[in-house]
Amino acid sequence: MPSIVAYMDPGNYSTSVSGGAQFKYQLLFSVFISNIFAVVLQCLCVKLGTITGYDLAENCRRHLPRKLNLTLYFFAELAIIATDLAEVVGTAIALQILFGIPLTYGVILTVLDVLIILIFYTPEDSDLKKVRAFEIFVSVLVTLTCFCFLLEMLKINVPDKKELFRGFMPSSVIFKEQQALYISLGILGATVMPHSLYLGSSIVRPRLNHYDKKKYGKVSERPSLSAINYSLHYSYAELIISLFCIATFVNSAILIVAGASLAGKPEAADADLLSIYELLVHYISPAAGLIFALAMLFSGQSAGIICTMAGQIVSEGFIQWTLSPWATRLCTRLIAIVPCLFVTLTMGERGISDILNLSQVVLSLILPIVSAPLIYFTANRKIMTVHDEHHELENTENSNEIVDENTSLVRQAGMKKVDFTNSNLLTYSAIAIWATIGGLNCYLVGSFLLGGDVHF
């Protein structure tokens, strides 16, 4: 569940509301395809973390040249800063709406409460008690966010249901309207966030360690084959169901609410989060505005926690920070929060909308950079081959363990191995996604440089 939070945060609200206000339901396809991309890339993350026992950042440090590793670390930190910008500002605006707390103080409170929560979270806890308690806490926040948007959906009226469903079909509007492409890439960046790749490849570790410690009494550098088989399919199922049932619903609901209530309203096209609240109050009801503020609060808190976790994973993985967990979290949080505070203090409420949408497009621009190593690692036979140290394969046919259909058994010099390298179909699909995102990014940047009507 924690990895799902990375796909639904206040950054989605800003881009999706802009999309719904300007293009009604036509960009629902962008939401849907973004979640498809997220499923494929996150499955690769789960696979990499499960098979190797190392997250994406650690694999970059272990297998890539130092200069390239540091370059990737820079872009990963930049992505976390852009992500935190939306989450912190969104939560601060929610606190301002609900409790009248000034924006600056709201940003500071957001930092403190996230750190207090994370001090008590220890993913290395092998008995999984704290991990499960933490997951339950995050799941409650996610559930509350979903409930808020379910209520929001009940308050709108969609006379033409066919028009809504047509929005999920491919449309040429993103190439006819450059602003539509800009917003679509913002939706993509807000959905398939780069930091989620590092998070998704790391959160599988506690389950693997717990299994090996319980079965073998120790945790090795790399997980055992039985731990991999136990964890891999469960993680795939949890990921796919959660993304399609939760993330797709929430992200679509945001755009549908905006399209039904704000489309055609000139003041909605460039509205910031506070203005969106005011528009919902005016065009739907005060209750709709209140629900929107609560959704921002719940999702901002859960996503802020997850982003801080990702910051720790990135710092420890790429450059091997040796500080205690709470100190690492504090440092990584400050790296991201200082720019957020600067934007809040200097740009004012009207400038926040533009900078939030831009931050989500920045995430889309960074995504091909950080996803390329992921595709390379999971397609590398040397990295993705598991040595059967515990001889789990001797009685595979008579056991209840499941070996993935894409694995192949290789016997060499009397040693049994299992190859978990991507199938050709999965590799080509991942490369196609990578090329699509990169191509659209290049098209957008080229249009901007040629004087196209793109509002950065």
NUGU-285510 format. One record per residue (C-alpha): y, x, z; residue in one letter; residue number from 1. Coordinates in steps of 0.5 Angstrom, whole numbers, plus 500, padded with zeros to 3 digits. Each point is the difference from the previous one (the first is absolute). Layout:
residues N
<volum <Y, X, Z>, "A", NUM>,
...
***
This chain:
residues 456
<volum <500, 500, 500>, "M", 1>,
<volum <505, 505, 501>, "P", 2>,
<volum <500, 503, 493>, "S", 3>,
<volum <502, 493, 498>, "I", 4>,
<volum <506, 500, 504>, "V", 5>,
<volum <503, 505, 495>, "A", 6>,
<volum <500, 495, 494>, "Y", 7>,
<volum <504, 495, 504>, "M", 8>,
<volum <507, 502, 503>, "D", 9>,
<volum <507, 498, 500>, "P", 10>,
<volum <501, 505, 493>, "G", 11>,
<volum <495, 494, 497>, "N", 12>,
<volum <505, 495, 502>, "Y", 13>,
<volum <506, 503, 497>, "S", 14>,
<volum <497, 502, 493>, "T", 15>,
<volum <496, 493, 500>, "S", 16>,
<volum <506, 496, 501>, "V", 17>,
<volum <504, 503, 495>, "S", 18>,
<volum <495, 499, 495>, "G", 19>,
<volum <499, 493, 502>, "G", 20>,
<volum <507, 499, 500>, "A", 21>,
<volum <502, 503, 493>, "Q", 22>,
<volum <493, 498, 496>, "F", 23>,
<volum <497, 494, 504>, "K", 24>,
<volum <492, 501, 500>, "Y", 25>,
<volum <500, 505, 494>, "Q", 26>,
<volum <499, 506, 504>, "L", 27>,
<volum <494, 497, 504>, "L", 28>,
<volum <495, 504, 495>, "F", 29>,
<volum <504, 506, 503>, "S", 30>,
<volum <498, 498, 507>, "V", 31>,
<volum <493, 499, 497>, "F", 32>,
<volum <499, 506, 496>, "I", 33>,
<volum <503, 504, 506>, "S", 34>,
<volum <494, 498, 505>, "N", 35>,
<volum <495, 502, 494>, "I", 36>,
<volum <503, 507, 500>, "F", 37>,
<volum <500, 500, 508>, "A", 38>,
<volum <492, 498, 500>, "V", 39>,
<volum <498, 505, 495>, "V", 40>,
<volum <504, 506, 503>, "L", 41>,
<volum <499, 498, 507>, "Q", 42>,
<volum <492, 500, 499>, "C", 43>,
<volum <501, 507, 497>, "L", 44>,
<volum <503, 502, 507>, "C", 45>,
<volum <495, 496, 504>, "V", 46>,
<volum <495, 504, 496>, "K", 47>,
<volum <503, 507, 501>, "L", 48>,
<volum <501, 499, 507>, "G", 49>,
<volum <493, 498, 501>, "T", 50>,
<volum <496, 505, 496>, "I", 51>,
<volum <504, 506, 502>, "T", 52>,
<volum <502, 499, 507>, "G", 53>,
<volum <507, 502, 498>, "Y", 54>,
<volum <506, 495, 498>, "D", 55>,
<volum <504, 501, 494>, "L", 56>,
<volum <505, 505, 503>, "A", 57>,
<volum <495, 505, 503>, "E", 58>,
<volum <496, 500, 493>, "N", 59>,
<volum <507, 502, 497>, "C", 60>,
<volum <501, 506, 505>, "R", 61>,
<volum <492, 502, 499>, "R", 62>,
<volum <500, 499, 493>, "H", 63>,
<volum <507, 501, 496>, "L", 64>,
<volum <504, 507, 500>, "P", 65>,
<volum <505, 500, 506>, "R", 66>,
<volum <506, 499, 495>, "K", 67>,
<volum <497, 494, 497>, "L", 68>,
<volum <498, 498, 507>, "N", 69>,
<volum <507, 500, 503>, "L", 70>,
<volum <503, 497, 494>, "T", 71>,
<volum <496, 494, 501>, "L", 72>,
<volum <502, 500, 508>, "Y", 73>,
<volum <507, 500, 498>, "F", 74>,
<volum <499, 493, 495>, "F", 75>,
<volum <495, 497, 506>, "A", 76>,
<volum <506, 501, 505>, "E", 77>,
<volum <505, 497, 495>, "L", 78>,
<volum <495, 494, 499>, "A", 79>,
<volum <500, 499, 508>, "I", 80>,
<volum <507, 500, 500>, "I", 81>,
<volum <501, 495, 495>, "A", 82>,
<volum <495, 496, 503>, "T", 83>,
<volum <503, 500, 507>, "D", 84>,
<volum <507, 498, 497>, "L", 85>,
<volum <497, 494, 498>, "A", 86>,
<volum <496, 499, 507>, "E", 87>,
<volum <506, 502, 505>, "V", 88>,
<volum <505, 496, 496>, "V", 89>,
<volum <496, 494, 499>, "G", 90>,
<volum <498, 500, 508>, "T", 91>,
<volum <507, 501, 502>, "A", 92>,
<volum <503, 495, 496>, "I", 93>,
<volum <495, 495, 503>, "A", 94>,
<volum <502, 502, 507>, "L", 95>,
<volum <507, 499, 498>, "Q", 96>,
<volum <498, 493, 497>, "I", 97>,
<volum <496, 498, 506>, "L", 98>,
<volum <503, 503, 506>, "F", 99>,
<volum <507, 502, 497>, "G", 100>,
<volum <499, 508, 501>, "I", 101>,
<volum <505, 504, 496>, "P", 102>,
<volum <496, 503, 494>, "L", 103>,
<volum <501, 507, 503>, "T", 104>,
<volum <497, 499, 507>, "Y", 105>,
<volum <494, 496, 496>, "G", 106>,
<volum <499, 506, 496>, "V", 107>,
<volum <499, 504, 507>, "I", 108>,
<volum <496, 495, 503>, "L", 109>,
<volum <495, 500, 494>, "T", 110>,
<volum <499, 507, 501>, "V", 111>,
<volum <499, 500, 508>, "L", 112>,
<volum <495, 494, 500>, "D", 113>,
<volum <496, 503, 494>, "V", 114>,
<volum <499, 507, 504>, "L", 115>,
<volum <498, 496, 506>, "I", 116>,
<volum <495, 496, 497>, "I", 117>,
<volum <497, 507, 496>, "L", 118>,
<volum <500, 504, 506>, "I", 119>,
<volum <494, 496, 503>, "F", 120>,
<volum <496, 500, 493>, "Y", 121>,
<volum <495, 506, 499>, "T", 122>,
<volum <496, 499, 494>, "P", 123>,
<volum <496, 506, 502>, "E", 124>,
<volum <497, 496, 506>, "D", 125>,
<volum <492, 500, 498>, "S", 126>,
<volum <499, 493, 503>, "D", 127>,
<volum <504, 497, 496>, "L", 128>,
<volum <503, 495, 506>, "K", 129>,
<volum <507, 502, 499>, "K", 130>,
<volum <500, 500, 492>, "V", 131>,
<volum <497, 493, 501>, "R", 132>,
<volum <505, 498, 505>, "A", 133>,
<volum <506, 503, 495>, "F", 134>,
<volum <497, 496, 494>, "E", 135>,
<volum <500, 494, 504>, "I", 136>,
<volum <507, 501, 501>, "F", 137>,
<volum <502, 501, 493>, "V", 138>,
<volum <495, 494, 498>, "S", 139>,
<volum <504, 496, 504>, "V", 140>,
<volum <507, 502, 497>, "L", 141>,
<volum <497, 499, 493>, "V", 142>,
<volum <497, 493, 502>, "T", 143>,
<volum <507, 498, 502>, "L", 144>,
<volum <503, 503, 494>, "T", 145>,
<volum <495, 495, 496>, "C", 146>,
<volum <502, 494, 504>, "F", 147>,
<volum <507, 501, 499>, "C", 148>,
<volum <499, 500, 493>, "F", 149>,
<volum <495, 494, 500>, "L", 150>,
<volum <506, 496, 503>, "L", 151>,
<volum <505, 503, 495>, "E", 152>,
<volum <496, 497, 494>, "M", 153>,
<volum <499, 493, 504>, "L", 154>,
<volum <507, 500, 500>, "K", 155>,
<volum <502, 501, 492>, "I", 156>,
<volum <498, 495, 494>, "N", 157>,
<volum <498, 503, 494>, "V", 158>,
<volum <500, 494, 495>, "P", 159>,
<volum <497, 504, 494>, "D", 160>,
<volum <493, 503, 503>, "K", 161>,
<volum <498, 502, 493>, "K", 162>,
<volum <507, 504, 499>, "E", 163>,
<volum <498, 503, 507>, "L", 164>,
<volum <493, 502, 498>, "F", 165>,
<volum <502, 503, 493>, "R", 166>,
<volum <504, 505, 504>, "G", 167>,
<volum <493, 503, 502>, "F", 168>,
<volum <499, 501, 492>, "M", 169>,
<volum <502, 507, 496>, "P", 170>,
<volum <508, 499, 498>, "S", 171>,
<volum <504, 504, 495>, "S", 172>,
<volum <506, 499, 505>, "V", 173>,
<volum <500, 506, 503>, "I", 174>,
<volum <501, 504, 493>, "F", 175>,
<volum <505, 495, 498>, "K", 176>,
<volum <504, 500, 506>, "E", 177>,
<volum <501, 507, 503>, "Q", 178>,
<volum <502, 497, 507>, "Q", 179>,
<volum <493, 497, 500>, "A", 180>,
<volum <497, 506, 499>, "L", 181>,
<volum <504, 503, 505>, "Y", 182>,
<volum <498, 495, 505>, "I", 183>,
<volum <493, 500, 498>, "S", 184>,
<volum <499, 508, 501>, "L", 185>,
<volum <504, 498, 507>, "G", 186>,
<volum <494, 495, 501>, "I", 187>,
<volum <495, 505, 498>, "L", 188>,
<volum <503, 505, 505>, "G", 189>,
<volum <501, 495, 506>, "A", 190>,
<volum <492, 498, 499>, "T", 191>,
<volum <497, 507, 498>, "V", 192>,
<volum <504, 504, 505>, "M", 193>,
<volum <498, 508, 499>, "P", 194>,
<volum <499, 501, 508>, "H", 195>,
<volum <495, 494, 500>, "S", 196>,
<volum <495, 505, 496>, "L", 197>,
<volum <501, 505, 506>, "Y", 198>,
<volum <498, 495, 505>, "L", 199>,
<volum <495, 497, 496>, "G", 200>,
<volum <496, 506, 499>, "S", 201>,
<volum <501, 502, 508>, "S", 202>,
<volum <498, 493, 504>, "I", 203>,
<volum <493, 500, 498>, "V", 204>,
<volum <499, 507, 504>, "R", 205>,
<volum <499, 496, 507>, "P", 206>,
<volum <495, 496, 497>, "R", 207>,
<volum <496, 506, 497>, "L", 208>,
<volum <501, 504, 507>, "N", 209>,
<volum <497, 494, 504>, "H", 210>,
<volum <494, 499, 496>, "Y", 211>,
<volum <498, 507, 500>, "D", 212>,
<volum <501, 501, 507>, "K", 213>,
<volum <496, 494, 502>, "K", 214>,
<volum <494, 502, 495>, "K", 215>,
<volum <500, 508, 501>, "Y", 216>,
<volum <504, 501, 506>, "G", 217>,
<volum <505, 504, 496>, "K", 218>,
<volum <506, 500, 495>, "V", 219>,
<volum <499, 505, 494>, "S", 220>,
<volum <506, 503, 496>, "E", 221>,
<volum <497, 495, 494>, "R", 222>,
<volum <497, 493, 502>, "P", 223>,
<volum <493, 499, 499>, "S", 224>,
<volum <497, 496, 494>, "L", 225>,
<volum <498, 494, 505>, "S", 226>,
<volum <507, 500, 502>, "A", 227>,
<volum <503, 500, 493>, "I", 228>,
<volum <495, 494, 498>, "N", 229>,
<volum <501, 496, 506>, "Y", 230>,
<volum <508, 501, 500>, "S", 231>,
<volum <501, 500, 492>, "L", 232>,
<volum <498, 493, 498>, "H", 233>,
<volum <503, 497, 506>, "Y", 234>,
<volum <507, 503, 499>, "S", 235>,
<volum <500, 498, 493>, "Y", 236>,
<volum <498, 493, 502>, "A", 237>,
<volum <505, 500, 505>, "E", 238>,
<volum <506, 503, 495>, "L", 239>,
<volum <498, 495, 494>, "I", 240>,
<volum <500, 494, 504>, "I", 241>,
<volum <506, 502, 504>, "S", 242>,
<volum <504, 502, 494>, "L", 243>,
<volum <499, 494, 496>, "F", 244>,
<volum <500, 495, 506>, "C", 245>,
<volum <506, 502, 504>, "I", 246>,
<volum <504, 505, 496>, "A", 247>,
<volum <500, 496, 494>, "T", 248>,
<volum <502, 494, 503>, "F", 249>,
<volum <506, 502, 504>, "V", 250>,
<volum <503, 504, 494>, "N", 251>,
<volum <499, 494, 496>, "S", 252>,
<volum <503, 496, 505>, "A", 253>,
<volum <506, 504, 501>, "I", 254>,
<volum <501, 499, 492>, "L", 255>,
<volum <498, 493, 500>, "I", 256>,
<volum <505, 498, 505>, "V", 257>,
<volum <506, 504, 497>, "A", 258>,
<volum <498, 497, 493>, "G", 259>,
<volum <500, 493, 503>, "A", 260>,
<volum <506, 500, 504>, "S", 261>,
<volum <505, 505, 497>, "L", 262>,
<volum <498, 501, 493>, "A", 263>,
<volum <507, 498, 496>, "G", 264>,
<volum <504, 502, 506>, "K", 265>,
<volum <505, 505, 498>, "P", 266>,
<volum <501, 503, 507>, "E", 267>,
<volum <493, 501, 501>, "A", 268>,
<volum <499, 505, 495>, "A", 269>,
<volum <503, 506, 504>, "D", 270>,
<volum <499, 497, 507>, "A", 271>,
<volum <498, 504, 505>, "D", 272>,
<volum <495, 498, 506>, "L", 273>,
<volum <505, 497, 504>, "L", 274>,
<volum <503, 496, 494>, "S", 275>,
<volum <493, 498, 498>, "I", 276>,
<volum <499, 497, 507>, "Y", 277>,
<volum <507, 497, 499>, "E", 278>,
<volum <498, 497, 494>, "L", 279>,
<volum <493, 497, 502>, "L", 280>,
<volum <504, 497, 506>, "V", 281>,
<volum <505, 497, 495>, "H", 282>,
<volum <495, 498, 494>, "Y", 283>,
<volum <494, 498, 504>, "I", 284>,
<volum <501, 499, 508>, "S", 285>,
<volum <502, 504, 506>, "P", 286>,
<volum <492, 500, 502>, "A", 287>,
<volum <499, 504, 493>, "A", 288>,
<volum <505, 505, 502>, "G", 289>,
<volum <497, 501, 507>, "L", 290>,
<volum <493, 500, 497>, "I", 291>,
<volum <502, 506, 495>, "F", 292>,
<volum <504, 504, 506>, "A", 293>,
<volum <493, 499, 504>, "L", 294>,
<volum <496, 503, 494>, "A", 295>,
<volum <505, 506, 499>, "M", 296>,
<volum <499, 501, 508>, "L", 297>,
<volum <492, 500, 500>, "F", 298>,
<volum <499, 504, 493>, "S", 299>,
<volum <506, 505, 502>, "G", 300>,
<volum <496, 501, 506>, "Q", 301>,
<volum <493, 501, 498>, "S", 302>,
<volum <502, 504, 494>, "A", 303>,
<volum <505, 504, 504>, "G", 304>,
<volum <494, 502, 504>, "I", 305>,
<volum <496, 502, 494>, "I", 306>,
<volum <505, 504, 497>, "C", 307>,
<volum <501, 504, 506>, "T", 308>,
<volum <492, 501, 500>, "M", 309>,
<volum <500, 502, 493>, "A", 310>,
<volum <506, 505, 501>, "G", 311>,
<volum <495, 503, 505>, "Q", 312>,
<volum <495, 501, 495>, "I", 313>,
<volum <504, 503, 495>, "V", 314>,
<volum <503, 505, 505>, "S", 315>,
<volum <493, 502, 503>, "E", 316>,
<volum <497, 500, 493>, "G", 317>,
<volum <504, 504, 496>, "F", 318>,
<volum <503, 505, 505>, "I", 319>,
<volum <496, 500, 506>, "Q", 320>,
<volum <505, 498, 505>, "W", 321>,
<volum <497, 502, 507>, "T", 322>,
<volum <504, 496, 504>, "L", 323>,
<volum <497, 494, 505>, "S", 324>,
<volum <499, 493, 496>, "P", 325>,
<volum <506, 497, 504>, "W", 326>,
<volum <505, 506, 498>, "A", 327>,
<volum <498, 500, 493>, "T", 328>,
<volum <501, 493, 499>, "R", 329>,
<volum <507, 501, 503>, "L", 330>,
<volum <502, 505, 495>, "C", 331>,
<volum <497, 497, 494>, "T", 332>,
<volum <503, 493, 502>, "R", 333>,
<volum <507, 504, 501>, "L", 334>,
<volum <499, 503, 493>, "I", 335>,
<volum <500, 493, 497>, "A", 336>,
<volum <505, 496, 505>, "I", 337>,
<volum <506, 505, 499>, "V", 338>,
<volum <501, 498, 493>, "P", 339>,
<volum <499, 493, 502>, "C", 340>,
<volum <505, 500, 505>, "L", 341>,
<volum <505, 503, 496>, "F", 342>,
<volum <499, 495, 494>, "V", 343>,
<volum <501, 495, 506>, "T", 344>,
<volum <507, 503, 502>, "L", 345>,
<volum <503, 501, 494>, "T", 346>,
<volum <498, 495, 495>, "M", 347>,
<volum <501, 494, 503>, "G", 348>,
<volum <496, 493, 499>, "E", 349>,
<volum <502, 499, 493>, "R", 350>,
<volum <497, 507, 498>, "G", 351>,
<volum <494, 500, 503>, "I", 352>,
<volum <497, 495, 495>, "S", 353>,
<volum <501, 505, 495>, "D", 354>,
<volum <497, 506, 504>, "I", 355>,
<volum <494, 496, 502>, "L", 356>,
<volum <498, 498, 493>, "N", 357>,
<volum <502, 507, 497>, "L", 358>,
<volum <495, 503, 506>, "S", 359>,
<volum <495, 496, 497>, "Q", 360>,
<volum <500, 502, 493>, "V", 361>,
<volum <501, 507, 503>, "V", 362>,
<volum <493, 499, 503>, "L", 363>,
<volum <497, 498, 493>, "S", 364>,
<volum <503, 506, 497>, "L", 365>,
<volum <496, 504, 506>, "I", 366>,
<volum <494, 497, 499>, "L", 367>,
<volum <497, 503, 494>, "P", 368>,
<volum <502, 507, 503>, "I", 369>,
<volum <496, 499, 507>, "V", 370>,
<volum <494, 496, 496>, "S", 371>,
<volum <498, 505, 495>, "A", 372>,
<volum <497, 505, 505>, "P", 373>,
<volum <496, 493, 503>, "L", 374>,
<volum <497, 499, 493>, "I", 375>,
<volum <498, 507, 499>, "Y", 376>,
<volum <497, 501, 507>, "F", 377>,
<volum <495, 494, 499>, "T", 378>,
<volum <498, 502, 493>, "A", 379>,
<volum <499, 507, 502>, "N", 380>,
<volum <492, 501, 501>, "R", 381>,
<volum <501, 506, 505>, "K", 382>,
<volum <504, 496, 505>, "I", 383>,
<volum <497, 494, 499>, "M", 384>,
<volum <492, 502, 501>, "T", 385>,
<volum <497, 499, 507>, "V", 386>,
<volum <495, 505, 503>, "H", 387>,
<volum <494, 496, 503>, "D", 388>,
<volum <500, 504, 507>, "E", 389>,
<volum <497, 495, 504>, "H", 390>,
<volum <494, 498, 494>, "H", 391>,
<volum <502, 493, 500>, "E", 392>,
<volum <498, 500, 493>, "L", 393>,
<volum <493, 501, 501>, "E", 394>,
<volum <498, 493, 501>, "N", 395>,
<volum <506, 496, 497>, "T", 396>,
<volum <495, 495, 496>, "E", 397>,
<volum <497, 498, 507>, "N", 398>,
<volum <507, 500, 504>, "S", 399>,
<volum <505, 495, 500>, "N", 400>,
<volum <506, 505, 498>, "E", 401>,
<volum <503, 498, 494>, "I", 402>,
<volum <502, 506, 495>, "V", 403>,
<volum <505, 498, 495>, "D", 404>,
<volum <498, 498, 493>, "E", 405>,
<volum <505, 506, 497>, "N", 406>,
<volum <497, 505, 504>, "T", 407>,
<volum <494, 505, 497>, "S", 408>,
<volum <495, 504, 504>, "L", 409>,
<volum <500, 507, 498>, "V", 410>,
<volum <495, 505, 502>, "R", 411>,
<volum <502, 507, 500>, "Q", 412>,
<volum <496, 506, 503>, "A", 413>,
<volum <496, 495, 505>, "G", 414>,
<volum <507, 497, 502>, "M", 415>,
<volum <501, 493, 500>, "K", 416>,
<volum <507, 498, 498>, "K", 417>,
<volum <504, 493, 498>, "V", 418>,
<volum <505, 500, 495>, "D", 419>,
<volum <506, 495, 502>, "F", 420>,
<volum <504, 502, 494>, "T", 421>,
<volum <504, 494, 497>, "N", 422>,
<volum <496, 497, 494>, "S", 423>,
<volum <504, 500, 493>, "N", 424>,
<volum <502, 493, 500>, "L", 425>,
<volum <504, 501, 507>, "L", 426>,
<volum <503, 507, 498>, "T", 427>,
<volum <502, 497, 493>, "Y", 428>,
<volum <503, 494, 504>, "S", 429>,
<volum <504, 504, 505>, "A", 430>,
<volum <502, 505, 494>, "I", 431>,
<volum <503, 494, 497>, "A", 432>,
<volum <503, 497, 506>, "I", 433>,
<volum <503, 507, 501>, "W", 434>,
<volum <503, 500, 493>, "A", 435>,
<volum <502, 493, 500>, "T", 436>,
<volum <505, 501, 506>, "I", 437>,
<volum <502, 507, 497>, "G", 438>,
<volum <502, 497, 494>, "G", 439>,
<volum <504, 494, 502>, "L", 440>,
<volum <503, 505, 505>, "N", 441>,
<volum <502, 504, 494>, "C", 442>,
<volum <502, 494, 496>, "Y", 443>,
<volum <505, 498, 506>, "L", 444>,
<volum <503, 507, 501>, "V", 445>,
<volum <501, 501, 492>, "G", 446>,
<volum <503, 493, 500>, "S", 447>,
<volum <505, 502, 505>, "F", 448>,
<volum <502, 506, 497>, "L", 449>,
<volum <501, 497, 494>, "L", 450>,
<volum <505, 495, 503>, "G", 451>,
<volum <495, 494, 501>, "G", 452>,
<volum <502, 495, 505>, "D", 453>,
<volum <497, 502, 506>, "V", 454>,
<volum <503, 499, 506>, "H", 455>,
<volum <498, 506, 505>, "F", 456>,
***
